[in-house]
Amino acid sequence: MAFWRVREELSQAYRLRRSYYELLRDELDQHLIQYALIDSFQNFLSKKKPYPFVEKRELKPRARIPVTEYECQNAFLLIFIEDTVPEAHKKYIRFFEENKTVKQNLLRCHALPLTKKFDRNQKYLESVHFNDLLKVLLPIDYALLIQRDPHSKTKNRYSLSHFHVRIDWPIADAAEDLAGNLRYISKDLYEKGDKYAEDIQKKFFEYYCQPLMVGGRRTAAIVAAQYLKRIPCISTVYVGSCETRAMIRISERGVSKLVLMKFSDNEMDQIAEANHLSPRTFKKNYVVLREKKSGICVFQATYGFTNHSRPPDDGKLRDLNPDLYWLTVSGQHVLPKPDVWKYPPISLNVIYT
């Protein structure tokens, strides 16, 4: 059972809200691809450091990620929820008056290069200056929260309501919640012993396409994604990681990873020909950066759940087999440049070649 309702089950008012949310999310995707990937590349370039491109094997489920933190890579954590987070959830998602994006709080935060001319409407996603505020707040530690403004009765307005948001739900509770939903336990994480509980926590990380020993932001992201299932609407968690050099996106559709990938001129010509495009059209619309004779594109790997990571059809309790894969690669695409309107993603199998 989905924790959120599909479009056909929504009222006309909620369908409109869902459409507006998805439209804003598409726009947000573009801003975050720019910040997480393209701006990061420029950071390396400005410091005259070679960019550490992600290897194909790092995009496989259960892949081991090199444990190197690259300071030039932009890291961040952002939660975008379709509705408003009820106050009852403040115990685990820490958003208070003190970290609201109001002028007084923002000016008090010395890490922010803000002036006293701060426009309070800037925090709304429809504002022309929203992206300027987003870029200023993204480097701040912990998470940013974008949610529907509960005070806008007449229309759906979304605002970046809080910054410096902490996710304080324990990993063990998140793993227990997932295992209960998937019917690997009836109630308690430790009901089948310590080893079983440890295996379930390892599978919790695999479910969200993360290695077991991951950094704080990525752990906070997957715990937040699991916790937000308690709120009956869709949500999206974005996390940029210094280790993975990726933007990870967790939504109602599952997990995807977006990275920069380099292609030679010959490879780009082959991709263009296979998709009935001229080489010039491909380079103009899909190549975000150039490096010597190569073109750099945004590549997206999308992951799908196997039967072992879906609730069983009969709803019966089952035993965990840690050796079975919980994820598969369900999609591989070269994405158009963030500002391209006309051209769609191009399907391209690279991970297993």
C-alpha positions as CSV (number, residue, x, y, z in Angstrom):
1,M,0.0,0.0,0.0
2,A,1.3,3.5,-0.9
3,F,1.4,6.0,2.0
4,W,0.3,8.7,-0.5
5,R,-2.8,8.7,-2.7
6,V,-2.5,8.4,-6.5
7,R,-4.0,11.1,-8.7
8,E,-7.2,9.2,-9.4
9,E,-8.0,9.1,-5.7
10,L,-7.7,12.9,-5.2
11,S,-10.3,15.6,-5.3
12,Q,-10.1,18.2,-8.1
13,A,-8.6,20.7,-5.6
14,Y,-5.9,18.2,-4.6
15,R,-5.2,17.2,-8.2
16,L,-4.5,20.8,-8.9
17,R,-2.2,21.0,-5.9
18,R,-0.4,17.8,-7.1
19,S,0.1,19.3,-10.6
20,Y,1.5,22.6,-9.1
21,Y,3.8,20.7,-6.8
22,E,5.2,18.6,-9.6
23,L,5.6,21.7,-11.8
24,L,7.6,23.4,-9.1
25,R,9.6,20.2,-8.4
26,D,10.6,20.1,-12.1
27,E,11.9,23.6,-11.8
28,L,13.7,22.9,-8.5
29,D,15.3,19.8,-10.2
30,Q,16.9,22.2,-12.7
31,H,18.3,24.6,-10.1
32,L,19.7,21.8,-8.0
33,I,21.4,20.0,-11.0
34,Q,23.1,23.3,-11.7
35,Y,24.2,23.8,-8.1
36,A,25.1,20.2,-7.2
37,L,26.9,19.2,-10.4
38,I,27.7,22.0,-12.8
39,D,28.7,24.6,-10.2
40,S,30.7,21.9,-8.4
41,F,32.7,21.3,-11.6
42,Q,33.4,25.0,-11.9
43,N,34.6,25.0,-8.3
44,F,37.2,22.3,-9.2
45,L,38.1,24.3,-12.3
46,S,38.7,27.5,-10.4
47,K,41.0,25.8,-8.0
48,K,42.8,24.1,-10.9
49,K,42.0,20.6,-9.6
50,P,40.9,17.7,-11.8
51,Y,37.3,16.8,-11.5
52,P,36.8,13.2,-10.0
53,F,34.3,11.8,-12.4
54,V,32.1,9.0,-11.0
55,E,33.0,5.6,-12.3
56,K,30.2,3.4,-13.8
57,R,30.7,0.8,-11.1
58,E,29.8,3.4,-8.4
59,L,26.3,3.6,-9.9
60,K,25.4,-0.1,-9.4
61,P,23.2,-1.1,-6.5
62,R,25.4,-2.1,-3.5
63,A,28.3,-0.2,-5.0
64,R,31.2,0.7,-2.7
65,I,31.8,4.5,-2.9
66,P,35.4,5.7,-2.4
67,V,35.5,7.4,1.0
68,T,37.1,10.6,-0.1
69,E,35.5,13.9,0.7
70,Y,36.0,16.5,-2.1
71,E,35.7,20.0,-0.6
72,C,35.0,21.6,-4.0
73,Q,31.8,19.5,-4.4
74,N,28.7,21.3,-3.3
75,A,27.0,19.4,-0.5
76,F,23.4,20.1,0.8
77,L,20.2,18.6,2.0
78,L,16.7,19.8,1.0
79,I,13.2,18.5,1.8
80,F,10.3,19.5,-0.4
81,I,6.9,18.3,0.8
82,E,3.6,18.6,-1.1
83,D,1.6,19.7,2.0
84,T,2.6,21.3,5.3
85,V,4.5,19.3,8.0
86,P,2.1,19.1,11.0
87,E,3.5,20.5,14.3
88,A,3.2,17.1,15.9
89,H,6.3,16.0,13.9
90,K,8.6,18.6,15.4
91,K,10.1,16.0,17.7
92,Y,11.9,14.4,14.9
93,I,12.0,17.0,12.1
94,R,13.3,20.0,14.0
95,F,11.7,23.2,12.6
96,F,10.9,26.0,15.0
97,E,10.4,29.8,15.2
98,E,14.2,30.1,15.7
99,N,15.0,28.6,12.3
100,K,12.2,30.1,10.2
101,T,13.4,32.0,7.1
102,V,12.4,35.4,8.5
103,K,14.7,38.4,8.1
104,Q,15.6,38.5,11.8
105,N,16.7,34.9,11.9
106,L,18.6,35.1,8.7
107,L,20.5,38.2,9.6
108,R,21.5,36.6,13.0
109,C,23.2,33.7,11.0
110,H,26.6,35.2,10.4
111,A,27.5,32.5,7.8
112,L,24.9,34.1,5.4
113,P,26.0,36.9,3.1
114,L,22.7,38.8,3.4
115,T,22.0,42.5,3.5
116,K,19.4,44.3,5.5
117,K,17.5,44.8,2.2
118,F,16.3,41.2,2.4
119,D,12.9,40.8,0.6
120,R,10.6,38.5,2.6
121,N,8.8,37.4,-0.6
122,Q,12.0,35.9,-1.8
123,K,11.3,32.7,0.1
124,Y,8.3,31.8,-2.2
125,L,9.0,29.5,-5.1
126,E,7.2,31.8,-7.5
127,S,9.5,34.7,-6.7
128,V,11.9,35.7,-9.4
129,H,14.6,36.0,-6.8
130,F,13.9,32.6,-5.1
131,N,16.9,30.9,-6.7
132,D,19.2,33.6,-5.3
133,L,18.0,32.9,-1.8
134,L,18.2,29.1,-2.4
135,K,21.9,29.4,-3.5
136,V,22.7,31.4,-0.3
137,L,21.0,28.9,2.0
138,L,22.0,25.6,0.4
139,P,25.6,25.6,1.9
140,I,24.2,26.0,5.5
141,D,24.5,22.8,7.6
142,Y,21.6,20.5,8.1
143,A,18.5,20.7,5.9
144,L,16.3,23.2,4.2
145,L,12.5,22.7,4.3
146,I,10.2,23.8,1.5
147,Q,6.5,23.3,2.2
148,R,3.1,24.6,1.4
149,D,2.3,27.9,3.2
150,P,-0.6,27.0,5.5
151,H,-1.8,30.6,5.6
152,S,-2.5,30.9,1.9
153,K,-6.1,29.8,1.8
154,T,-7.0,30.9,-1.7
155,K,-4.1,29.3,-3.6
156,N,-1.3,26.8,-3.1
157,R,1.9,28.7,-2.3
158,Y,5.2,27.0,-1.5
159,S,7.9,28.6,0.5
160,L,11.4,27.8,1.8
161,S,10.0,28.0,5.4
162,H,12.9,26.8,7.5
163,F,16.7,26.5,7.3
164,H,19.1,24.6,9.6
165,V,16.5,21.8,10.0
166,R,17.7,18.7,11.9
167,I,16.5,15.2,11.3
168,D,16.5,13.5,14.7
169,W,14.7,10.2,14.1
170,P,17.0,7.3,15.1
171,I,18.2,5.0,12.3
172,A,17.1,1.9,14.2
173,D,13.5,3.3,14.3
174,A,13.6,4.1,10.6
175,A,14.8,0.6,9.8
176,E,12.2,-0.9,12.1
177,D,9.5,1.1,10.3
178,L,10.6,-0.1,6.9
179,A,11.0,-3.7,8.0
180,G,7.5,-3.7,9.5
181,N,6.0,-2.2,6.3
182,L,7.8,-4.9,4.2
183,R,6.6,-7.6,6.7
184,Y,10.1,-8.8,7.8
185,I,9.2,-8.1,11.4
186,S,5.8,-8.1,13.2
187,K,6.6,-5.3,15.7
188,D,10.1,-4.9,17.1
189,L,13.4,-4.6,15.3
190,Y,15.1,-7.0,17.8
191,E,12.3,-9.6,17.9
192,K,14.4,-12.1,16.0
193,G,17.7,-11.3,17.7
194,D,20.6,-8.9,17.3
195,K,22.0,-10.4,14.0
196,Y,18.6,-10.1,12.3
197,A,18.2,-6.5,13.5
198,E,21.7,-5.7,12.2
199,D,20.9,-7.2,8.8
200,I,17.7,-5.2,8.6
201,Q,19.6,-2.0,9.3
202,K,22.0,-2.8,6.5
203,K,19.1,-3.5,4.1
204,F,17.6,-0.1,5.1
205,F,20.6,1.6,3.6
206,E,20.5,-0.6,0.6
207,Y,16.7,0.2,0.1
208,Y,17.8,3.9,-0.4
209,C,20.8,2.9,-2.5
210,Q,23.4,3.9,0.1
211,P,26.4,2.0,1.5
212,L,26.2,1.2,5.2
213,M,28.8,3.7,6.4
214,V,27.7,7.0,4.8
215,G,28.1,10.6,5.8
216,G,25.7,12.6,7.9
217,R,23.7,14.3,5.2
218,R,23.0,11.1,3.3
219,T,22.0,9.3,6.5
220,A,19.7,12.2,7.4
221,A,18.2,12.2,3.9
222,I,17.2,8.5,4.0
223,V,15.9,8.7,7.5
224,A,13.9,11.8,6.5
225,A,12.5,10.0,3.4
226,Q,11.3,7.1,5.6
227,Y,9.9,9.4,8.3
228,L,7.9,11.5,5.8
229,K,5.9,8.4,4.8
230,R,3.9,9.2,8.0
231,I,2.5,12.3,6.3
232,P,-0.1,11.3,3.7
233,C,1.2,13.2,0.7
234,I,4.2,13.0,-1.6
235,S,7.6,14.5,-0.7
236,T,11.1,14.7,-2.3
237,V,14.4,14.7,-0.5
238,Y,17.5,16.0,-2.4
239,V,21.0,15.4,-1.1
240,G,24.3,16.5,-2.6
241,S,27.3,14.5,-1.4
242,C,31.0,15.3,-1.3
243,E,31.9,11.6,-1.5
244,T,29.5,10.4,-4.2
245,R,29.9,13.6,-6.4
246,A,26.2,13.1,-7.1
247,M,22.9,14.6,-6.5
248,I,20.6,12.0,-5.0
249,R,16.9,12.4,-5.3
250,I,14.4,10.4,-3.2
251,S,10.7,10.7,-4.1
252,E,7.5,8.6,-4.2
253,R,9.0,7.0,-7.3
254,G,12.1,5.8,-5.5
255,V,15.8,6.8,-5.7
256,S,17.8,8.3,-8.5
257,K,21.4,9.5,-8.7
258,L,22.5,12.3,-11.0
259,V,26.2,12.7,-11.9
260,L,28.5,14.3,-14.5
261,M,29.7,11.9,-17.1
262,K,32.3,12.5,-19.8
263,F,31.9,11.3,-23.4
264,S,34.4,11.5,-26.2
265,D,33.5,13.1,-29.5
266,N,33.1,9.7,-31.1
267,E,30.8,8.5,-28.3
268,M,28.7,11.7,-28.6
269,D,28.4,11.2,-32.4
270,Q,27.2,7.6,-31.8
271,I,24.6,8.8,-29.2
272,A,23.4,11.5,-31.5
273,E,23.1,9.1,-34.5
274,A,21.2,6.5,-32.4
275,N,18.7,9.1,-31.4
276,H,18.2,10.7,-34.9
277,L,20.0,14.0,-33.8
278,S,22.8,15.8,-35.5
279,P,26.1,15.9,-33.5
280,R,25.6,19.7,-33.4
281,T,22.1,19.4,-31.9
282,F,23.2,16.9,-29.3
283,K,26.2,19.1,-28.2
284,K,24.1,22.2,-28.1
285,N,21.3,20.7,-26.0
286,Y,22.9,18.0,-23.8
287,V,26.5,18.9,-23.2
288,V,26.7,21.1,-20.1
289,L,30.5,21.5,-20.1
290,R,33.5,20.8,-22.4
291,E,36.9,19.4,-21.3
292,K,39.5,19.2,-24.1
293,K,37.9,17.0,-26.8
294,S,35.2,15.6,-24.5
295,G,31.7,16.7,-23.7
296,I,30.3,16.5,-20.2
297,C,26.7,15.6,-19.7
298,V,24.3,15.0,-16.8
299,F,23.6,11.3,-16.4
300,Q,20.8,9.9,-14.3
301,A,20.6,6.4,-12.9
302,T,17.1,5.4,-11.6
303,Y,16.6,2.5,-9.3
304,G,13.6,0.2,-9.0
305,F,12.6,-2.2,-6.2
306,T,12.7,-5.9,-6.5
307,N,10.0,-8.2,-5.0
308,H,12.1,-8.5,-1.8
309,S,11.8,-4.7,-1.2
310,R,8.1,-4.5,-1.8
311,P,5.3,-5.5,0.6
312,P,4.3,-9.2,0.0
313,D,1.1,-9.6,-1.9
314,D,-0.4,-11.9,0.7
315,G,0.6,-9.6,3.6
316,K,2.2,-12.5,5.5
317,L,5.3,-12.3,7.7
318,R,8.5,-13.4,5.9
319,D,12.1,-14.0,6.7
320,L,15.0,-11.8,5.5
321,N,17.6,-13.2,3.2
322,P,20.4,-10.5,3.2
323,D,22.0,-11.9,0.1
324,L,19.1,-11.0,-2.2
325,Y,19.2,-7.7,-4.0
326,W,16.6,-5.1,-3.0
327,L,17.3,-2.7,-6.0
328,T,17.9,-2.9,-9.7
329,V,18.9,-0.2,-12.2
330,S,15.5,0.6,-13.8
331,G,16.5,3.6,-15.9
332,Q,19.6,5.2,-17.4
333,H,19.4,8.6,-19.1
334,V,21.4,11.5,-20.4
335,L,19.5,14.6,-19.4
336,P,19.2,17.8,-21.4
337,K,20.9,20.9,-20.1
338,P,19.0,22.6,-17.3
339,D,17.7,25.4,-19.5
340,V,16.7,23.2,-22.5
341,W,12.9,23.2,-23.1
342,K,12.4,21.1,-26.2
343,Y,14.5,18.0,-25.9
344,P,13.7,14.9,-23.7
345,P,16.1,12.7,-21.7
346,I,18.0,10.1,-23.9
347,S,18.0,6.5,-22.8
348,L,21.5,5.2,-22.7
349,N,22.8,1.9,-21.2
350,V,26.3,2.7,-19.7
351,I,26.4,1.1,-16.2
352,Y,26.6,-2.5,-17.4
353,T,28.7,-1.9,-20.6
